[in-house]
């Protein structure tokens, strides 16, 4: 009897050290919890703060906050600077703003500009809102779905934004977000590649490492905006090569991350569509995960893209680490998270 017990114990100890092979019944099935990652949480907090200052017309506080963010050059794991989060998004997202609300906000910012005419922040804020107002007239559908009236209104509204940016050139202070908005407008207006490159070079000369300008430029290289197949990925690769080493790999991963978050790629495989190289992107995400070990945003995006790349071995490790935490800005719903988690653990790759 003692011999049988000893044998059973030995077998159980041996089994504990056996590797878990893909395709086995072992899975990660933690209860789901929908959460916001640290990037979205911080952006929402900044938006509440700026809106509160704007509502009480505390323009000095708005300029001071923006100056602090600009001078810090603080950056999120996805490559965007925190100063970018100070300004409203230039296109629609899940937090849609009606034309009436935008017109009211534009009037508030006009008062800010009048009160503090030397504020670069106020003018860039106005231009950002004006582009958002322009995109409201266009909508986020395919170009073929936009009416002639929609195109005309978009053109008129973006022209107002461009005039405000032009006026800002006379001020002593600059803001890196100016170049993001300028590049976005010129992308919408189908500017030449040489003009886009000139604006990008100007941005990176005055504000080295500012990725917002890169992200606006790379969208203009998207085939859906007139770029050639593979051109966008080659652009990201060239930037990464110029930066070099691990930092270059991180930039390459961030360029892929930026494209994946765009609404027209949420239901597509952005890696295949834009010809990104997963081996290099994975190196970049691995480095970002090491730099931001507690970042839910990095783990979630890394996991989603691993699934799209059919890198299910890597995805399984990340799903296990996530423990059922569904980062809604990344997965856009629990069902997507569950679908990919089930696929990853069922895969034999």
Phi and psi in degrees as a GROMACS rama.xvg file:
@    title "Ramachandran Plot"
@    xaxis  label "Phi"
@    yaxis  label "Psi"
@TYPE xy
-60.5471  -37.4427  UNK-2
-65.5548  -39.1115  UNK-3
-65.121  -42.123  UNK-4
-63.364  -44.1054  UNK-5
-62.0284  -40.9788  UNK-6
-64.6231  -43.0509  UNK-7
-62.2365  -41.6187  UNK-8
-63.8679  -41.0593  UNK-9
-63.5805  -42.3156  UNK-10
-64.3008  -42.2961  UNK-11
-64.8142  -38.7112  UNK-12
-65.2199  -38.8812  UNK-13
-63.5865  -42.4  UNK-14
-64.7112  -33.3838  UNK-15
-61.5595  -26.3795  UNK-16
-100.391  3.65102  UNK-17
-71.1572  141.87  UNK-18
-68.9686  151.041  UNK-19
-91.8142  117.031  UNK-20
-89.7761  146.04  UNK-21
-59.9068  145.016  UNK-22
90.1854  -3.06832  UNK-23
-79.015  176.554  UNK-24
-77.0855  -11.1273  UNK-25
-67.5645  133.536  UNK-26
-145.537  178.508  UNK-27
-114.971  111.848  UNK-28
-129.091  41.3506  UNK-29
-60.5678  147.412  UNK-30
-57.5611  143.119  UNK-31
-80.7281  139.447  UNK-32
-132.482  118.093  UNK-33
-80.8077  125.776  UNK-34
-136.503  164.148  UNK-35
-103.609  137.512  UNK-36
-75.5824  174.553  UNK-37
-67.8933  -25.8521  UNK-38
-69.9945  -51.5482  UNK-39
-63.7317  -38.194  UNK-40
-61.809  -44.0783  UNK-41
-68.9456  -40.755  UNK-42
-61.4453  -43.0052  UNK-43
-65.401  -36.6445  UNK-44
-65.7719  -42.2571  UNK-45
-64.1146  -40.923  UNK-46
-62.517  -42.081  UNK-47
-62.9473  -39.7634  UNK-48
-66.3581  -46.3233  UNK-49
-66.1023  -40.3544  UNK-50
-64.9465  -36.1646  UNK-51
-65.8661  -44.2741  UNK-52
-63.4152  -41.127  UNK-53
-65.0186  -39.2444  UNK-54
-63.4487  -34.3813  UNK-55
-99.7159  8.3676  UNK-56
59.9556  36.752  UNK-57
-89.3689  74.1211  UNK-58
-68.8013  -31.9884  UNK-59
-63.2974  -39.7928  UNK-60
-66.8614  -37.3217  UNK-61
-62.9534  -46.9357  UNK-62
-64.1881  -38.518  UNK-63
-65.32  -43.0951  UNK-64
-62.6772  -45.0827  UNK-65
-63.8583  -40.8249  UNK-66
-60.5971  -41.4547  UNK-67
-62.675  -44.9355  UNK-68
-65.6468  -41.8559  UNK-69
-63.6083  -47.2383  UNK-70
-68.4884  -29.3783  UNK-71
-72.1749  -29.2408  UNK-72
55.2334  25.4869  UNK-73
-61.6175  142.814  UNK-74
-130.157  142.659  UNK-75
-81.171  162.4  UNK-76
-58.8714  -26.0518  UNK-77
-82.7941  2.13243  UNK-78
101.912  -20.2124  UNK-79
-70.4619  147.355  UNK-80
-85.7029  154.082  UNK-81
-65.5127  -28.0051  UNK-82
-60.889  -30.1882  UNK-83
-63.6731  -34.048  UNK-84
-73.0363  -15.9301  UNK-85
-64.7983  -34.2589  UNK-86
-92.729  154.506  UNK-87
-69.129  150.836  UNK-88
-62.8256  146.095  UNK-89
-85.1479  -12.7666  UNK-90
-128.417  165.08  UNK-91
-66.7546  149.012  UNK-92
-139.112  -158.233  UNK-93
-68.3953  -17.6346  UNK-94
-101.269  75.7464  UNK-95
-67.6836  143.268  UNK-96
-119.11  128.293  UNK-97
-73.5093  163.366  UNK-98
-58.1574  -41.455  UNK-99
-61.6007  -42.7621  UNK-100
-65.6405  -40.4116  UNK-101
-65.835  -41.5091  UNK-102
-61.9718  -39.1266  UNK-103
-64.0987  -43.2105  UNK-104
-64.5586  -40.2033  UNK-105
-62.1874  -38.7619  UNK-106
-64.2233  -39.5647  UNK-107
-63.5992  -39.6081  UNK-108
-74.3258  -31.439  UNK-109
-59.3678  -40.5128  UNK-110
-64.3348  -37.1016  UNK-111
-62.8999  -46.3092  UNK-112
-62.472  -41.877  UNK-113
-64.3611  -39.2736  UNK-114
-72.1234  -34.9283  UNK-115
-133.576  75.9469  UNK-116
-63.0999  -17.8437  UNK-117
-95.5338  10.1655  UNK-118
-82.6123  110.629  UNK-119
-66.5988  -33.278  UNK-120
-62.0159  -43.9239  UNK-121
-61.815  -41.5526  UNK-122
-71.9867  -37.805  UNK-123
-69.1649  -35.2012  UNK-124
-62.6331  -44.2836  UNK-125
-61.366  -45.4137  UNK-126
-62.3861  -39.4642  UNK-127
-62.0713  -44.6699  UNK-128
-64.0331  -39.7596  UNK-129
-63.7737  -37.2655  UNK-130
-68.3962  -40.0833  UNK-131
-60.4561  -41.3357  UNK-132
-61.9602  -39.1325  UNK-133
-64.1367  -43.3949  UNK-134
-70.175  -25.3029  UNK-135
-61.6791  -37.2092  UNK-136
-73.3256  -30.6703  UNK-137
-79.7029  -45.0594  UNK-138
84.9886  171.121  UNK-139
-102.842  10.4718  UNK-140
-77.4229  -178.402  UNK-141
-62.922  153.921  UNK-142
-56.7199  -35.4391  UNK-143
-65.491  -18.1425  UNK-144
-90.6156  -4.88102  UNK-145
-87.9462  132.143  UNK-146
-76.156  163.791  UNK-147
-60.0988  -37.977  UNK-148
-64.8241  -37.6993  UNK-149
-64.1527  -43.8114  UNK-150
-63.5547  -41.9453  UNK-151
-63.9662  -42.8785  UNK-152
-66.6076  -39.4589  UNK-153
-62.0562  -44.977  UNK-154
-61.339  -43.079  UNK-155
-65.5907  -43.388  UNK-156
-71.082  -38.0692  UNK-157
-70.4856  -28.9568  UNK-158
-63.2499  -37.1587  UNK-159
-65.0943  -39.4035  UNK-160
-63.6952  -43.0887  UNK-161
-63.7572  -38.6883  UNK-162
-63.5321  -38.9796  UNK-163
-66.0182  -41.7464  UNK-164
-63.1457  -39.1295  UNK-165
-62.8969  -42.0521  UNK-166
-61.8085  -32.0125  UNK-167
-67.2353  -23.0299  UNK-168
-58.2115  -26.9382  UNK-169
-76.9904  -13.1502  UNK-170
-80.912  154.737  UNK-171
-72.8972  -40.676  UNK-172
-82.3296  147.663  UNK-173
-121.047  159.993  UNK-174
-131.209  130.774  UNK-175
-58.301  -30.8844  UNK-176
-65.5455  -20.5082  UNK-177
-54.1527  -43.6413  UNK-178
-72.6264  -31.9516  UNK-179
-61.5509  -48.613  UNK-180
-65.406  -43.2726  UNK-181
-60.5189  -45.6726  UNK-182
-65.2513  -37.1282  UNK-183
-65.8137  -42.0778  UNK-184
-63.5138  -47.1283  UNK-185
-66.3653  -31.179  UNK-186
-62.1297  -45.8278  UNK-187
-61.8329  -31.2783  UNK-188
-90.4629  8.80262  UNK-189
58.2108  45.8356  UNK-190
-64.3615  157.054  UNK-191
-66.5388  156.487  UNK-192
-60.1445  -35.1333  UNK-193
-67.9618  -37.258  UNK-194
-69.0604  -41.3698  UNK-195
-61.1354  -42.392  UNK-196
-64.3224  -38.2439  UNK-197
-62.471  -45.3793  UNK-198
-63.8057  -40.8551  UNK-199
-62.4956  -45.8219  UNK-200
-61.1781  -39.7323  UNK-201
-62.7575  -44.0968  UNK-202
-60.674  -47.1246  UNK-203
-74.4346  -21.7475  UNK-204
-73.6257  -44.2797  UNK-205
-81.4107  -29.9634  UNK-206
-134.834  75.3939  UNK-207
-53.9579  136.186  UNK-208
81.2228  6.06612  UNK-209
-76.7485  107.643  UNK-210
-78.6449  -20.5081  UNK-211
-56.4872  -39.4794  UNK-212
-66.5459  -40.3069  UNK-213
-61.893  -42.9727  UNK-214
-66.1879  -38.9759  UNK-215
-65.9539  -39.6211  UNK-216
-66.2901  -43.1497  UNK-217
-65.2952  -31.6145  UNK-218
-61.9475  -35.401  UNK-219
-68.1136  -16.4295  UNK-220
-93.1044  -1.41154  UNK-221
-66.4548  133.758  UNK-222
-53.8159  -27.1339  UNK-223
-71.9568  -13.0081  UNK-224
-115.731  15.2842  UNK-225
105.789  -1.02932  UNK-226
-73.8669  162.902  UNK-227
-83.93  151.365  UNK-228
-55.5658  129.868  UNK-229
84.2318  -10.0903  UNK-230
-67.0231  -40.3755  UNK-231
-63.7021  -47.2109  UNK-232
-62.388  -39.928  UNK-233
-64.4366  -36.9755  UNK-234
-61.7672  -47.9944  UNK-235
-62.1383  -40.4539  UNK-236
-64.0568  -40.8083  UNK-237
-64.0106  -42.3972  UNK-238
-61.6279  -44.8175  UNK-239
-63.586  -40.3411  UNK-240
-63.3863  -39.532  UNK-241
-66.4484  -40.717  UNK-242
-69.0205  -44.8955  UNK-243
82.0023  157.439  UNK-244
59.6019  -151.49  UNK-245
-63.1591  -38.3578  UNK-246
-62.5214  -37.2822  UNK-247
-65.5216  -40.9365  UNK-248
-63.4269  -39.6699  UNK-249
-64.1315  -41.5946  UNK-250
-62.6394  -40.7849  UNK-251
-60.2677  -44.2428  UNK-252
-63.8606  -39.6545  UNK-253
-67.4565  -34.0821  UNK-254
-64.3063  -40.4315  UNK-255
-66.4545  -43.9069  UNK-256
-56.6276  -44.8455  UNK-257
-60.8705  -42.8693  UNK-258
-69.0534  -34.6695  UNK-259
-67.4089  -26.9043  UNK-260
-80.7577  -11.3623  UNK-261
-70.8987  141.131  UNK-262
-59.0697  -32.3389  UNK-263
-77.6362  -5.67394  UNK-264
-111.538  -0.278086  UNK-265
-64.0607  -29.5692  UNK-266
-103.855  13.2167  UNK-267
-118.957  167.523  UNK-268
-93.9328  95.1808  UNK-269
-62.95  -28.9807  UNK-270
-64.6474  -48.5514  UNK-271
-71.5506  -41.9399  UNK-272
-59.2716  -40.4049  UNK-273
-107.841  5.46072  UNK-274
65.4997  33.3381  UNK-275
-70.9024  148.166  UNK-276
-92.0491  112.137  UNK-277
-65.4201  -35.9693  UNK-278
-56.611  -43.1721  UNK-279
-74.4175  -41.7852  UNK-280
-61.5854  -38.9957  UNK-281
-64.0598  -39.5576  UNK-282
-59.5579  -41.8743  UNK-283
-65.2307  -43.8885  UNK-284
-68.0393  -35.0228  UNK-285
-62.247  -40.4407  UNK-286
-68.1966  -39.6255  UNK-287
-64.6198  -39.0079  UNK-288
-64.6976  -36.1406  UNK-289
-69.9449  -36.1196  UNK-290
-73.4282  -36.1346  UNK-291
-122.892  70.7426  UNK-292
-63.6343  -21.7234  UNK-293
-101.167  6.71571  UNK-294
-77.1936  114.99  UNK-295
-68.6838  -33.8054  UNK-296
-62.007  -45.917  UNK-297
-64.7948  -48.9793  UNK-298
-59.574  -41.6006  UNK-299
-69.6378  -47.3565  UNK-300
-66.4321  -39.5925  UNK-301
-59.3266  -42.7151  UNK-302
-66.4624  -47.1471  UNK-303
-59.6134  -46.3441  UNK-304
-70.1207  -31.7102  UNK-305
-60.4198  -39.9789  UNK-306
-64.0082  -45.4227  UNK-307
-62.9038  -30.0484  UNK-308
-85.7918  2.82754  UNK-309
60.6508  26.1387  UNK-310
-92.1347  69.8435  UNK-311
-74.0995  -24.3043  UNK-312
-63.3489  -46.4387  UNK-313
-65.5878  -38.7926  UNK-314
-63.327  -39.0403  UNK-315
-60.9484  -42.1211  UNK-316
-63.488  -39.0135  UNK-317
-73.1626  -39.7003  UNK-318
-60.8429  -39.9219  UNK-319
-62.4575  -40.4525  UNK-320
-69.097  -33.6919  UNK-321
-69.9618  -28.1679  UNK-322
52.5475  44.21  UNK-323
82.7656  3.0364  UNK-324
-79.4087  113.598  UNK-325
-97.0342  107.478  UNK-326
-80.0062  100.595  UNK-327
-60.3297  -37.7613  UNK-328
-59.1021  -24.2254  UNK-329
-92.1308  -49.809  UNK-330
-88.606  -22.0421  UNK-331
55.8157  46.661  UNK-332
124.486  143.577  UNK-333
-60.8605  -32.7834  UNK-334
-64.9689  -34.4195  UNK-335
-68.5567  -41.3213  UNK-336
-59.5695  -48.7055  UNK-337
-64.4895  -41.4912  UNK-338
-56.9367  -49.7982  UNK-339
-73.6012  -33.6522  UNK-340
-64.487  -43.3028  UNK-341
-63.4612  -42.0582  UNK-342
-63.7234  -41.392  UNK-343
-62.72  -42.9652  UNK-344
-81.89  -16.2312  UNK-345
-87.2656  -16.265  UNK-346
-72.6456  149.872  UNK-347
-99.8528  5.84483  UNK-348
